[in-house]
Amino acid sequence: MDILVCVKRVPATDCMIKIGADGKHIDPAGVEFVLNPYDEFAVEEALKTKEASGGKVTVLTIGPAEAQKDLRTCLAMGADNAVHLKHDGDAPDANATAKALAEKVKELNPGLVFCGKQSVDNDDSQVGARLATLLGWACVTDVTSLELGDGTWKAQRDIEGGKEAVEGSLPAVITCNKGLNEPRYPNLKGIMMAKKKPLEEADAALTASMAET
């Protein structure tokens, strides 16, 4: 089964953030950007699924040229190939992001999509659910335990005061929470191999009105 993981480049949570001169954006001077921490759980779950059932793992992101560093990190962890939807303007909102991702997902036609439960910069937890809606797929969010069967899935998700057990059929979009797994670190062999793995580039399908925040 082919698996797609949607990831995002975000400021590291231990950075000192300052507002830029325009009063609307952060000042990037001295800010370290990293792979969104919740997306690490998504990448790890995709790799575990591939190791158990076969297939390939593709990572997908929208962002500037610098976002390729984070895609290479995912490739070094074990993903097979990456897709970079280039966008150098203001970060698109959740609706615009989900629409652009959905177009690429339809083209790639995976059987399963993993996302982090939220990005640590916007914290809106919307992209995964919006993406599933646009695709017409099942969706389960905040997943901390997952079992995949023959075209089916069973999951536990965090809810206020406890856990909720849910199940459904594939294809599906699953957003991953802390506790689902322990993400692996890229080793030297993986880092060297990542340099040779395919990384596709294309312009993000964002119109001016969609990209407004």
VMD Tcl script that draws the C-alpha trace (Angstrom):
set ca {
  {0.00 0.00 0.00}
  {1.28 3.44 -0.91}
  {1.28 5.88 2.00}
  {1.50 9.67 1.93}
  {2.63 11.85 4.83}
  {1.88 15.58 4.90}
  {4.55 17.54 6.78}
  {5.33 21.17 7.54}
  {8.36 23.36 8.27}
  {7.87 25.31 11.52}
  {9.93 27.46 13.90}
  {11.56 25.40 16.65}
  {9.58 25.69 19.88}
  {12.65 26.74 21.89}
  {13.43 29.74 19.67}
  {13.00 33.31 20.82}
  {10.29 34.67 18.52}
  {10.11 38.38 17.67}
  {7.47 40.21 15.66}
  {8.77 41.55 12.33}
  {8.78 45.20 11.33}
  {5.44 44.85 9.49}
  {3.71 43.75 12.70}
  {2.16 40.73 10.95}
  {4.96 38.17 10.64}
  {7.78 36.85 12.78}
  {11.30 38.13 12.29}
  {13.15 35.08 10.88}
  {16.58 36.37 11.97}
  {18.09 33.81 14.32}
  {15.07 31.49 14.15}
  {15.72 27.79 13.57}
  {13.11 26.02 11.43}
  {12.48 22.30 11.89}
  {10.12 19.51 10.91}
  {6.87 19.95 12.83}
  {7.21 17.68 15.92}
  {3.75 16.09 15.49}
  {4.64 15.28 11.89}
  {7.52 13.16 13.19}
  {4.91 10.78 14.67}
  {3.15 10.70 11.30}
  {6.36 9.84 9.42}
  {7.26 7.14 11.93}
  {3.81 5.53 11.72}
  {4.02 5.51 7.94}
  {7.44 3.84 8.08}
  {6.20 1.23 10.57}
  {3.22 0.50 8.32}
  {5.49 0.10 5.29}
  {7.79 -2.23 7.21}
  {4.84 -4.38 8.26}
  {2.87 -4.43 5.01}
  {5.12 -3.23 2.19}
  {4.48 -0.38 -0.22}
  {6.23 2.97 -0.31}
  {6.15 6.18 1.72}
  {5.98 9.61 0.11}
  {6.33 12.84 2.10}
  {4.62 16.01 0.89}
  {5.00 19.63 1.95}
  {4.06 23.16 0.91}
  {6.65 25.85 1.55}
  {9.74 27.77 0.46}
  {12.94 26.28 -0.91}
  {14.26 25.83 2.63}
  {11.52 23.26 3.31}
  {13.51 20.74 1.27}
  {15.81 20.33 4.28}
  {12.92 18.88 6.26}
  {11.89 16.64 3.37}
  {15.46 15.31 3.28}
  {15.17 14.60 7.01}
  {12.10 12.46 6.30}
  {13.93 10.68 3.47}
  {16.84 10.02 5.84}
  {14.40 8.49 8.33}
  {13.33 6.02 5.63}
  {10.72 7.60 3.36}
  {11.09 6.59 -0.29}
  {10.47 9.87 -2.08}
  {9.32 13.44 -1.47}
  {7.20 16.10 -3.13}
  {7.79 19.81 -2.59}
  {4.94 22.15 -3.56}
  {6.79 25.44 -3.78}
  {5.29 28.54 -2.20}
  {7.35 31.59 -1.16}
  {4.61 33.97 -0.05}
  {2.70 34.20 3.20}
  {1.83 30.81 4.65}
  {-1.59 29.70 3.34}
  {-4.42 29.14 5.81}
  {-5.77 25.67 6.63}
  {-8.43 25.78 3.90}
  {-5.98 26.77 1.16}
  {-3.42 24.25 2.40}
  {-5.94 21.40 2.43}
  {-7.14 22.24 -1.10}
  {-3.62 22.29 -2.51}
  {-2.71 19.06 -0.72}
  {-5.92 17.37 -1.88}
  {-5.10 18.02 -5.52}
  {-1.71 16.33 -5.11}
  {-3.16 13.45 -3.09}
  {-5.65 12.74 -5.88}
  {-2.77 12.67 -8.36}
  {-0.60 10.35 -6.25}
  {-3.55 8.15 -5.21}
  {-2.22 6.65 -1.95}
  {-4.27 4.24 0.16}
  {-3.56 6.09 3.41}
  {-2.53 9.60 4.47}
  {-0.88 10.47 7.77}
  {-0.58 14.01 9.19}
  {0.52 15.41 12.52}
  {-2.47 16.32 14.70}
  {-1.50 20.00 14.42}
  {1.40 22.28 13.57}
  {3.10 23.95 16.51}
  {3.03 27.38 14.86}
  {-0.69 27.77 14.05}
  {-2.11 25.12 16.42}
  {-5.44 25.00 14.56}
  {-5.68 21.20 14.00}
  {-7.71 21.68 10.82}
  {-5.68 20.53 7.81}
  {-6.09 16.77 8.28}
  {-9.85 16.91 8.73}
  {-10.31 19.39 5.88}
  {-8.16 17.22 3.62}
  {-10.26 14.13 4.37}
  {-13.46 16.07 3.68}
  {-12.17 17.26 0.30}
  {-11.14 13.71 -0.62}
  {-14.36 12.15 0.69}
  {-12.30 9.81 2.89}
  {-12.69 8.57 6.44}
  {-10.80 10.58 9.06}
  {-9.72 10.06 12.65}
  {-7.80 12.70 14.59}
  {-5.49 12.79 17.64}
  {-4.65 9.09 17.27}
  {-2.54 7.45 19.98}
  {-3.02 3.80 18.95}
  {-3.60 2.31 15.50}
  {-4.24 -1.15 14.03}
  {-4.48 -1.67 10.29}
  {-6.26 -4.66 8.79}
  {-7.24 -5.74 5.30}
  {-8.67 -2.45 4.10}
  {-9.72 -1.44 7.62}
  {-8.37 0.43 10.62}
  {-9.01 0.54 14.36}
  {-7.76 3.46 16.41}
  {-7.82 5.06 19.81}
  {-7.86 8.82 20.04}
  {-7.51 11.30 22.86}
  {-10.69 13.02 24.00}
  {-11.32 15.19 27.03}
  {-11.12 12.98 30.11}
  {-10.26 9.73 28.34}
  {-9.88 7.72 25.16}
  {-12.28 6.97 22.33}
  {-12.14 3.77 20.23}
  {-13.13 4.17 16.57}
  {-12.85 2.05 13.44}
  {-13.40 2.43 9.73}
  {-12.27 1.50 6.26}
  {-9.49 2.70 3.97}
  {-8.67 5.04 2.35}
  {-8.39 7.36 5.33}
  {-6.63 10.40 6.70}
  {-5.17 9.81 10.16}
  {-3.71 12.60 12.30}
  {-1.08 11.48 14.78}
  {-0.63 12.49 18.41}
  {2.19 12.07 20.90}
  {2.20 8.55 22.31}
  {1.42 6.80 19.03}
  {5.08 5.83 18.59}
  {8.65 6.90 19.23}
  {10.07 8.57 16.10}
  {13.40 7.21 14.91}
  {16.46 9.35 14.30}
  {18.12 9.39 10.88}
  {21.38 7.44 10.91}
  {24.45 8.15 8.80}
  {23.47 5.56 6.19}
  {19.99 7.06 5.93}
  {21.38 10.59 5.57}
  {23.67 9.51 2.74}
  {20.89 7.58 0.97}
  {18.52 10.55 1.30}
  {20.72 12.59 -1.03}
  {19.94 10.16 -3.88}
  {16.22 9.69 -3.30}
  {13.69 11.38 -5.62}
  {12.43 14.82 -4.62}
  {9.79 16.20 -6.99}
  {9.21 19.94 -7.23}
  {6.07 21.69 -8.45}
  {4.34 25.00 -7.78}
  {1.68 24.88 -5.09}
  {-1.82 25.28 -6.54}
  {-2.68 28.34 -4.45}
  {-4.70 31.21 -5.90}
  {-4.30 34.71 -4.47}
  {-7.65 34.53 -2.68}
  {-6.90 31.08 -1.23}
  {-3.52 32.14 0.10}
  {-4.84 35.08 2.12}
  {-4.55 34.65 5.88}
}
mol new
graphics top color blue
foreach p $ca { graphics top sphere $p radius 0.5 }
foreach p [lrange $ca 0 end-1] q [lrange $ca 1 end] { graphics top cylinder $p $q radius 0.2 }
display resetview
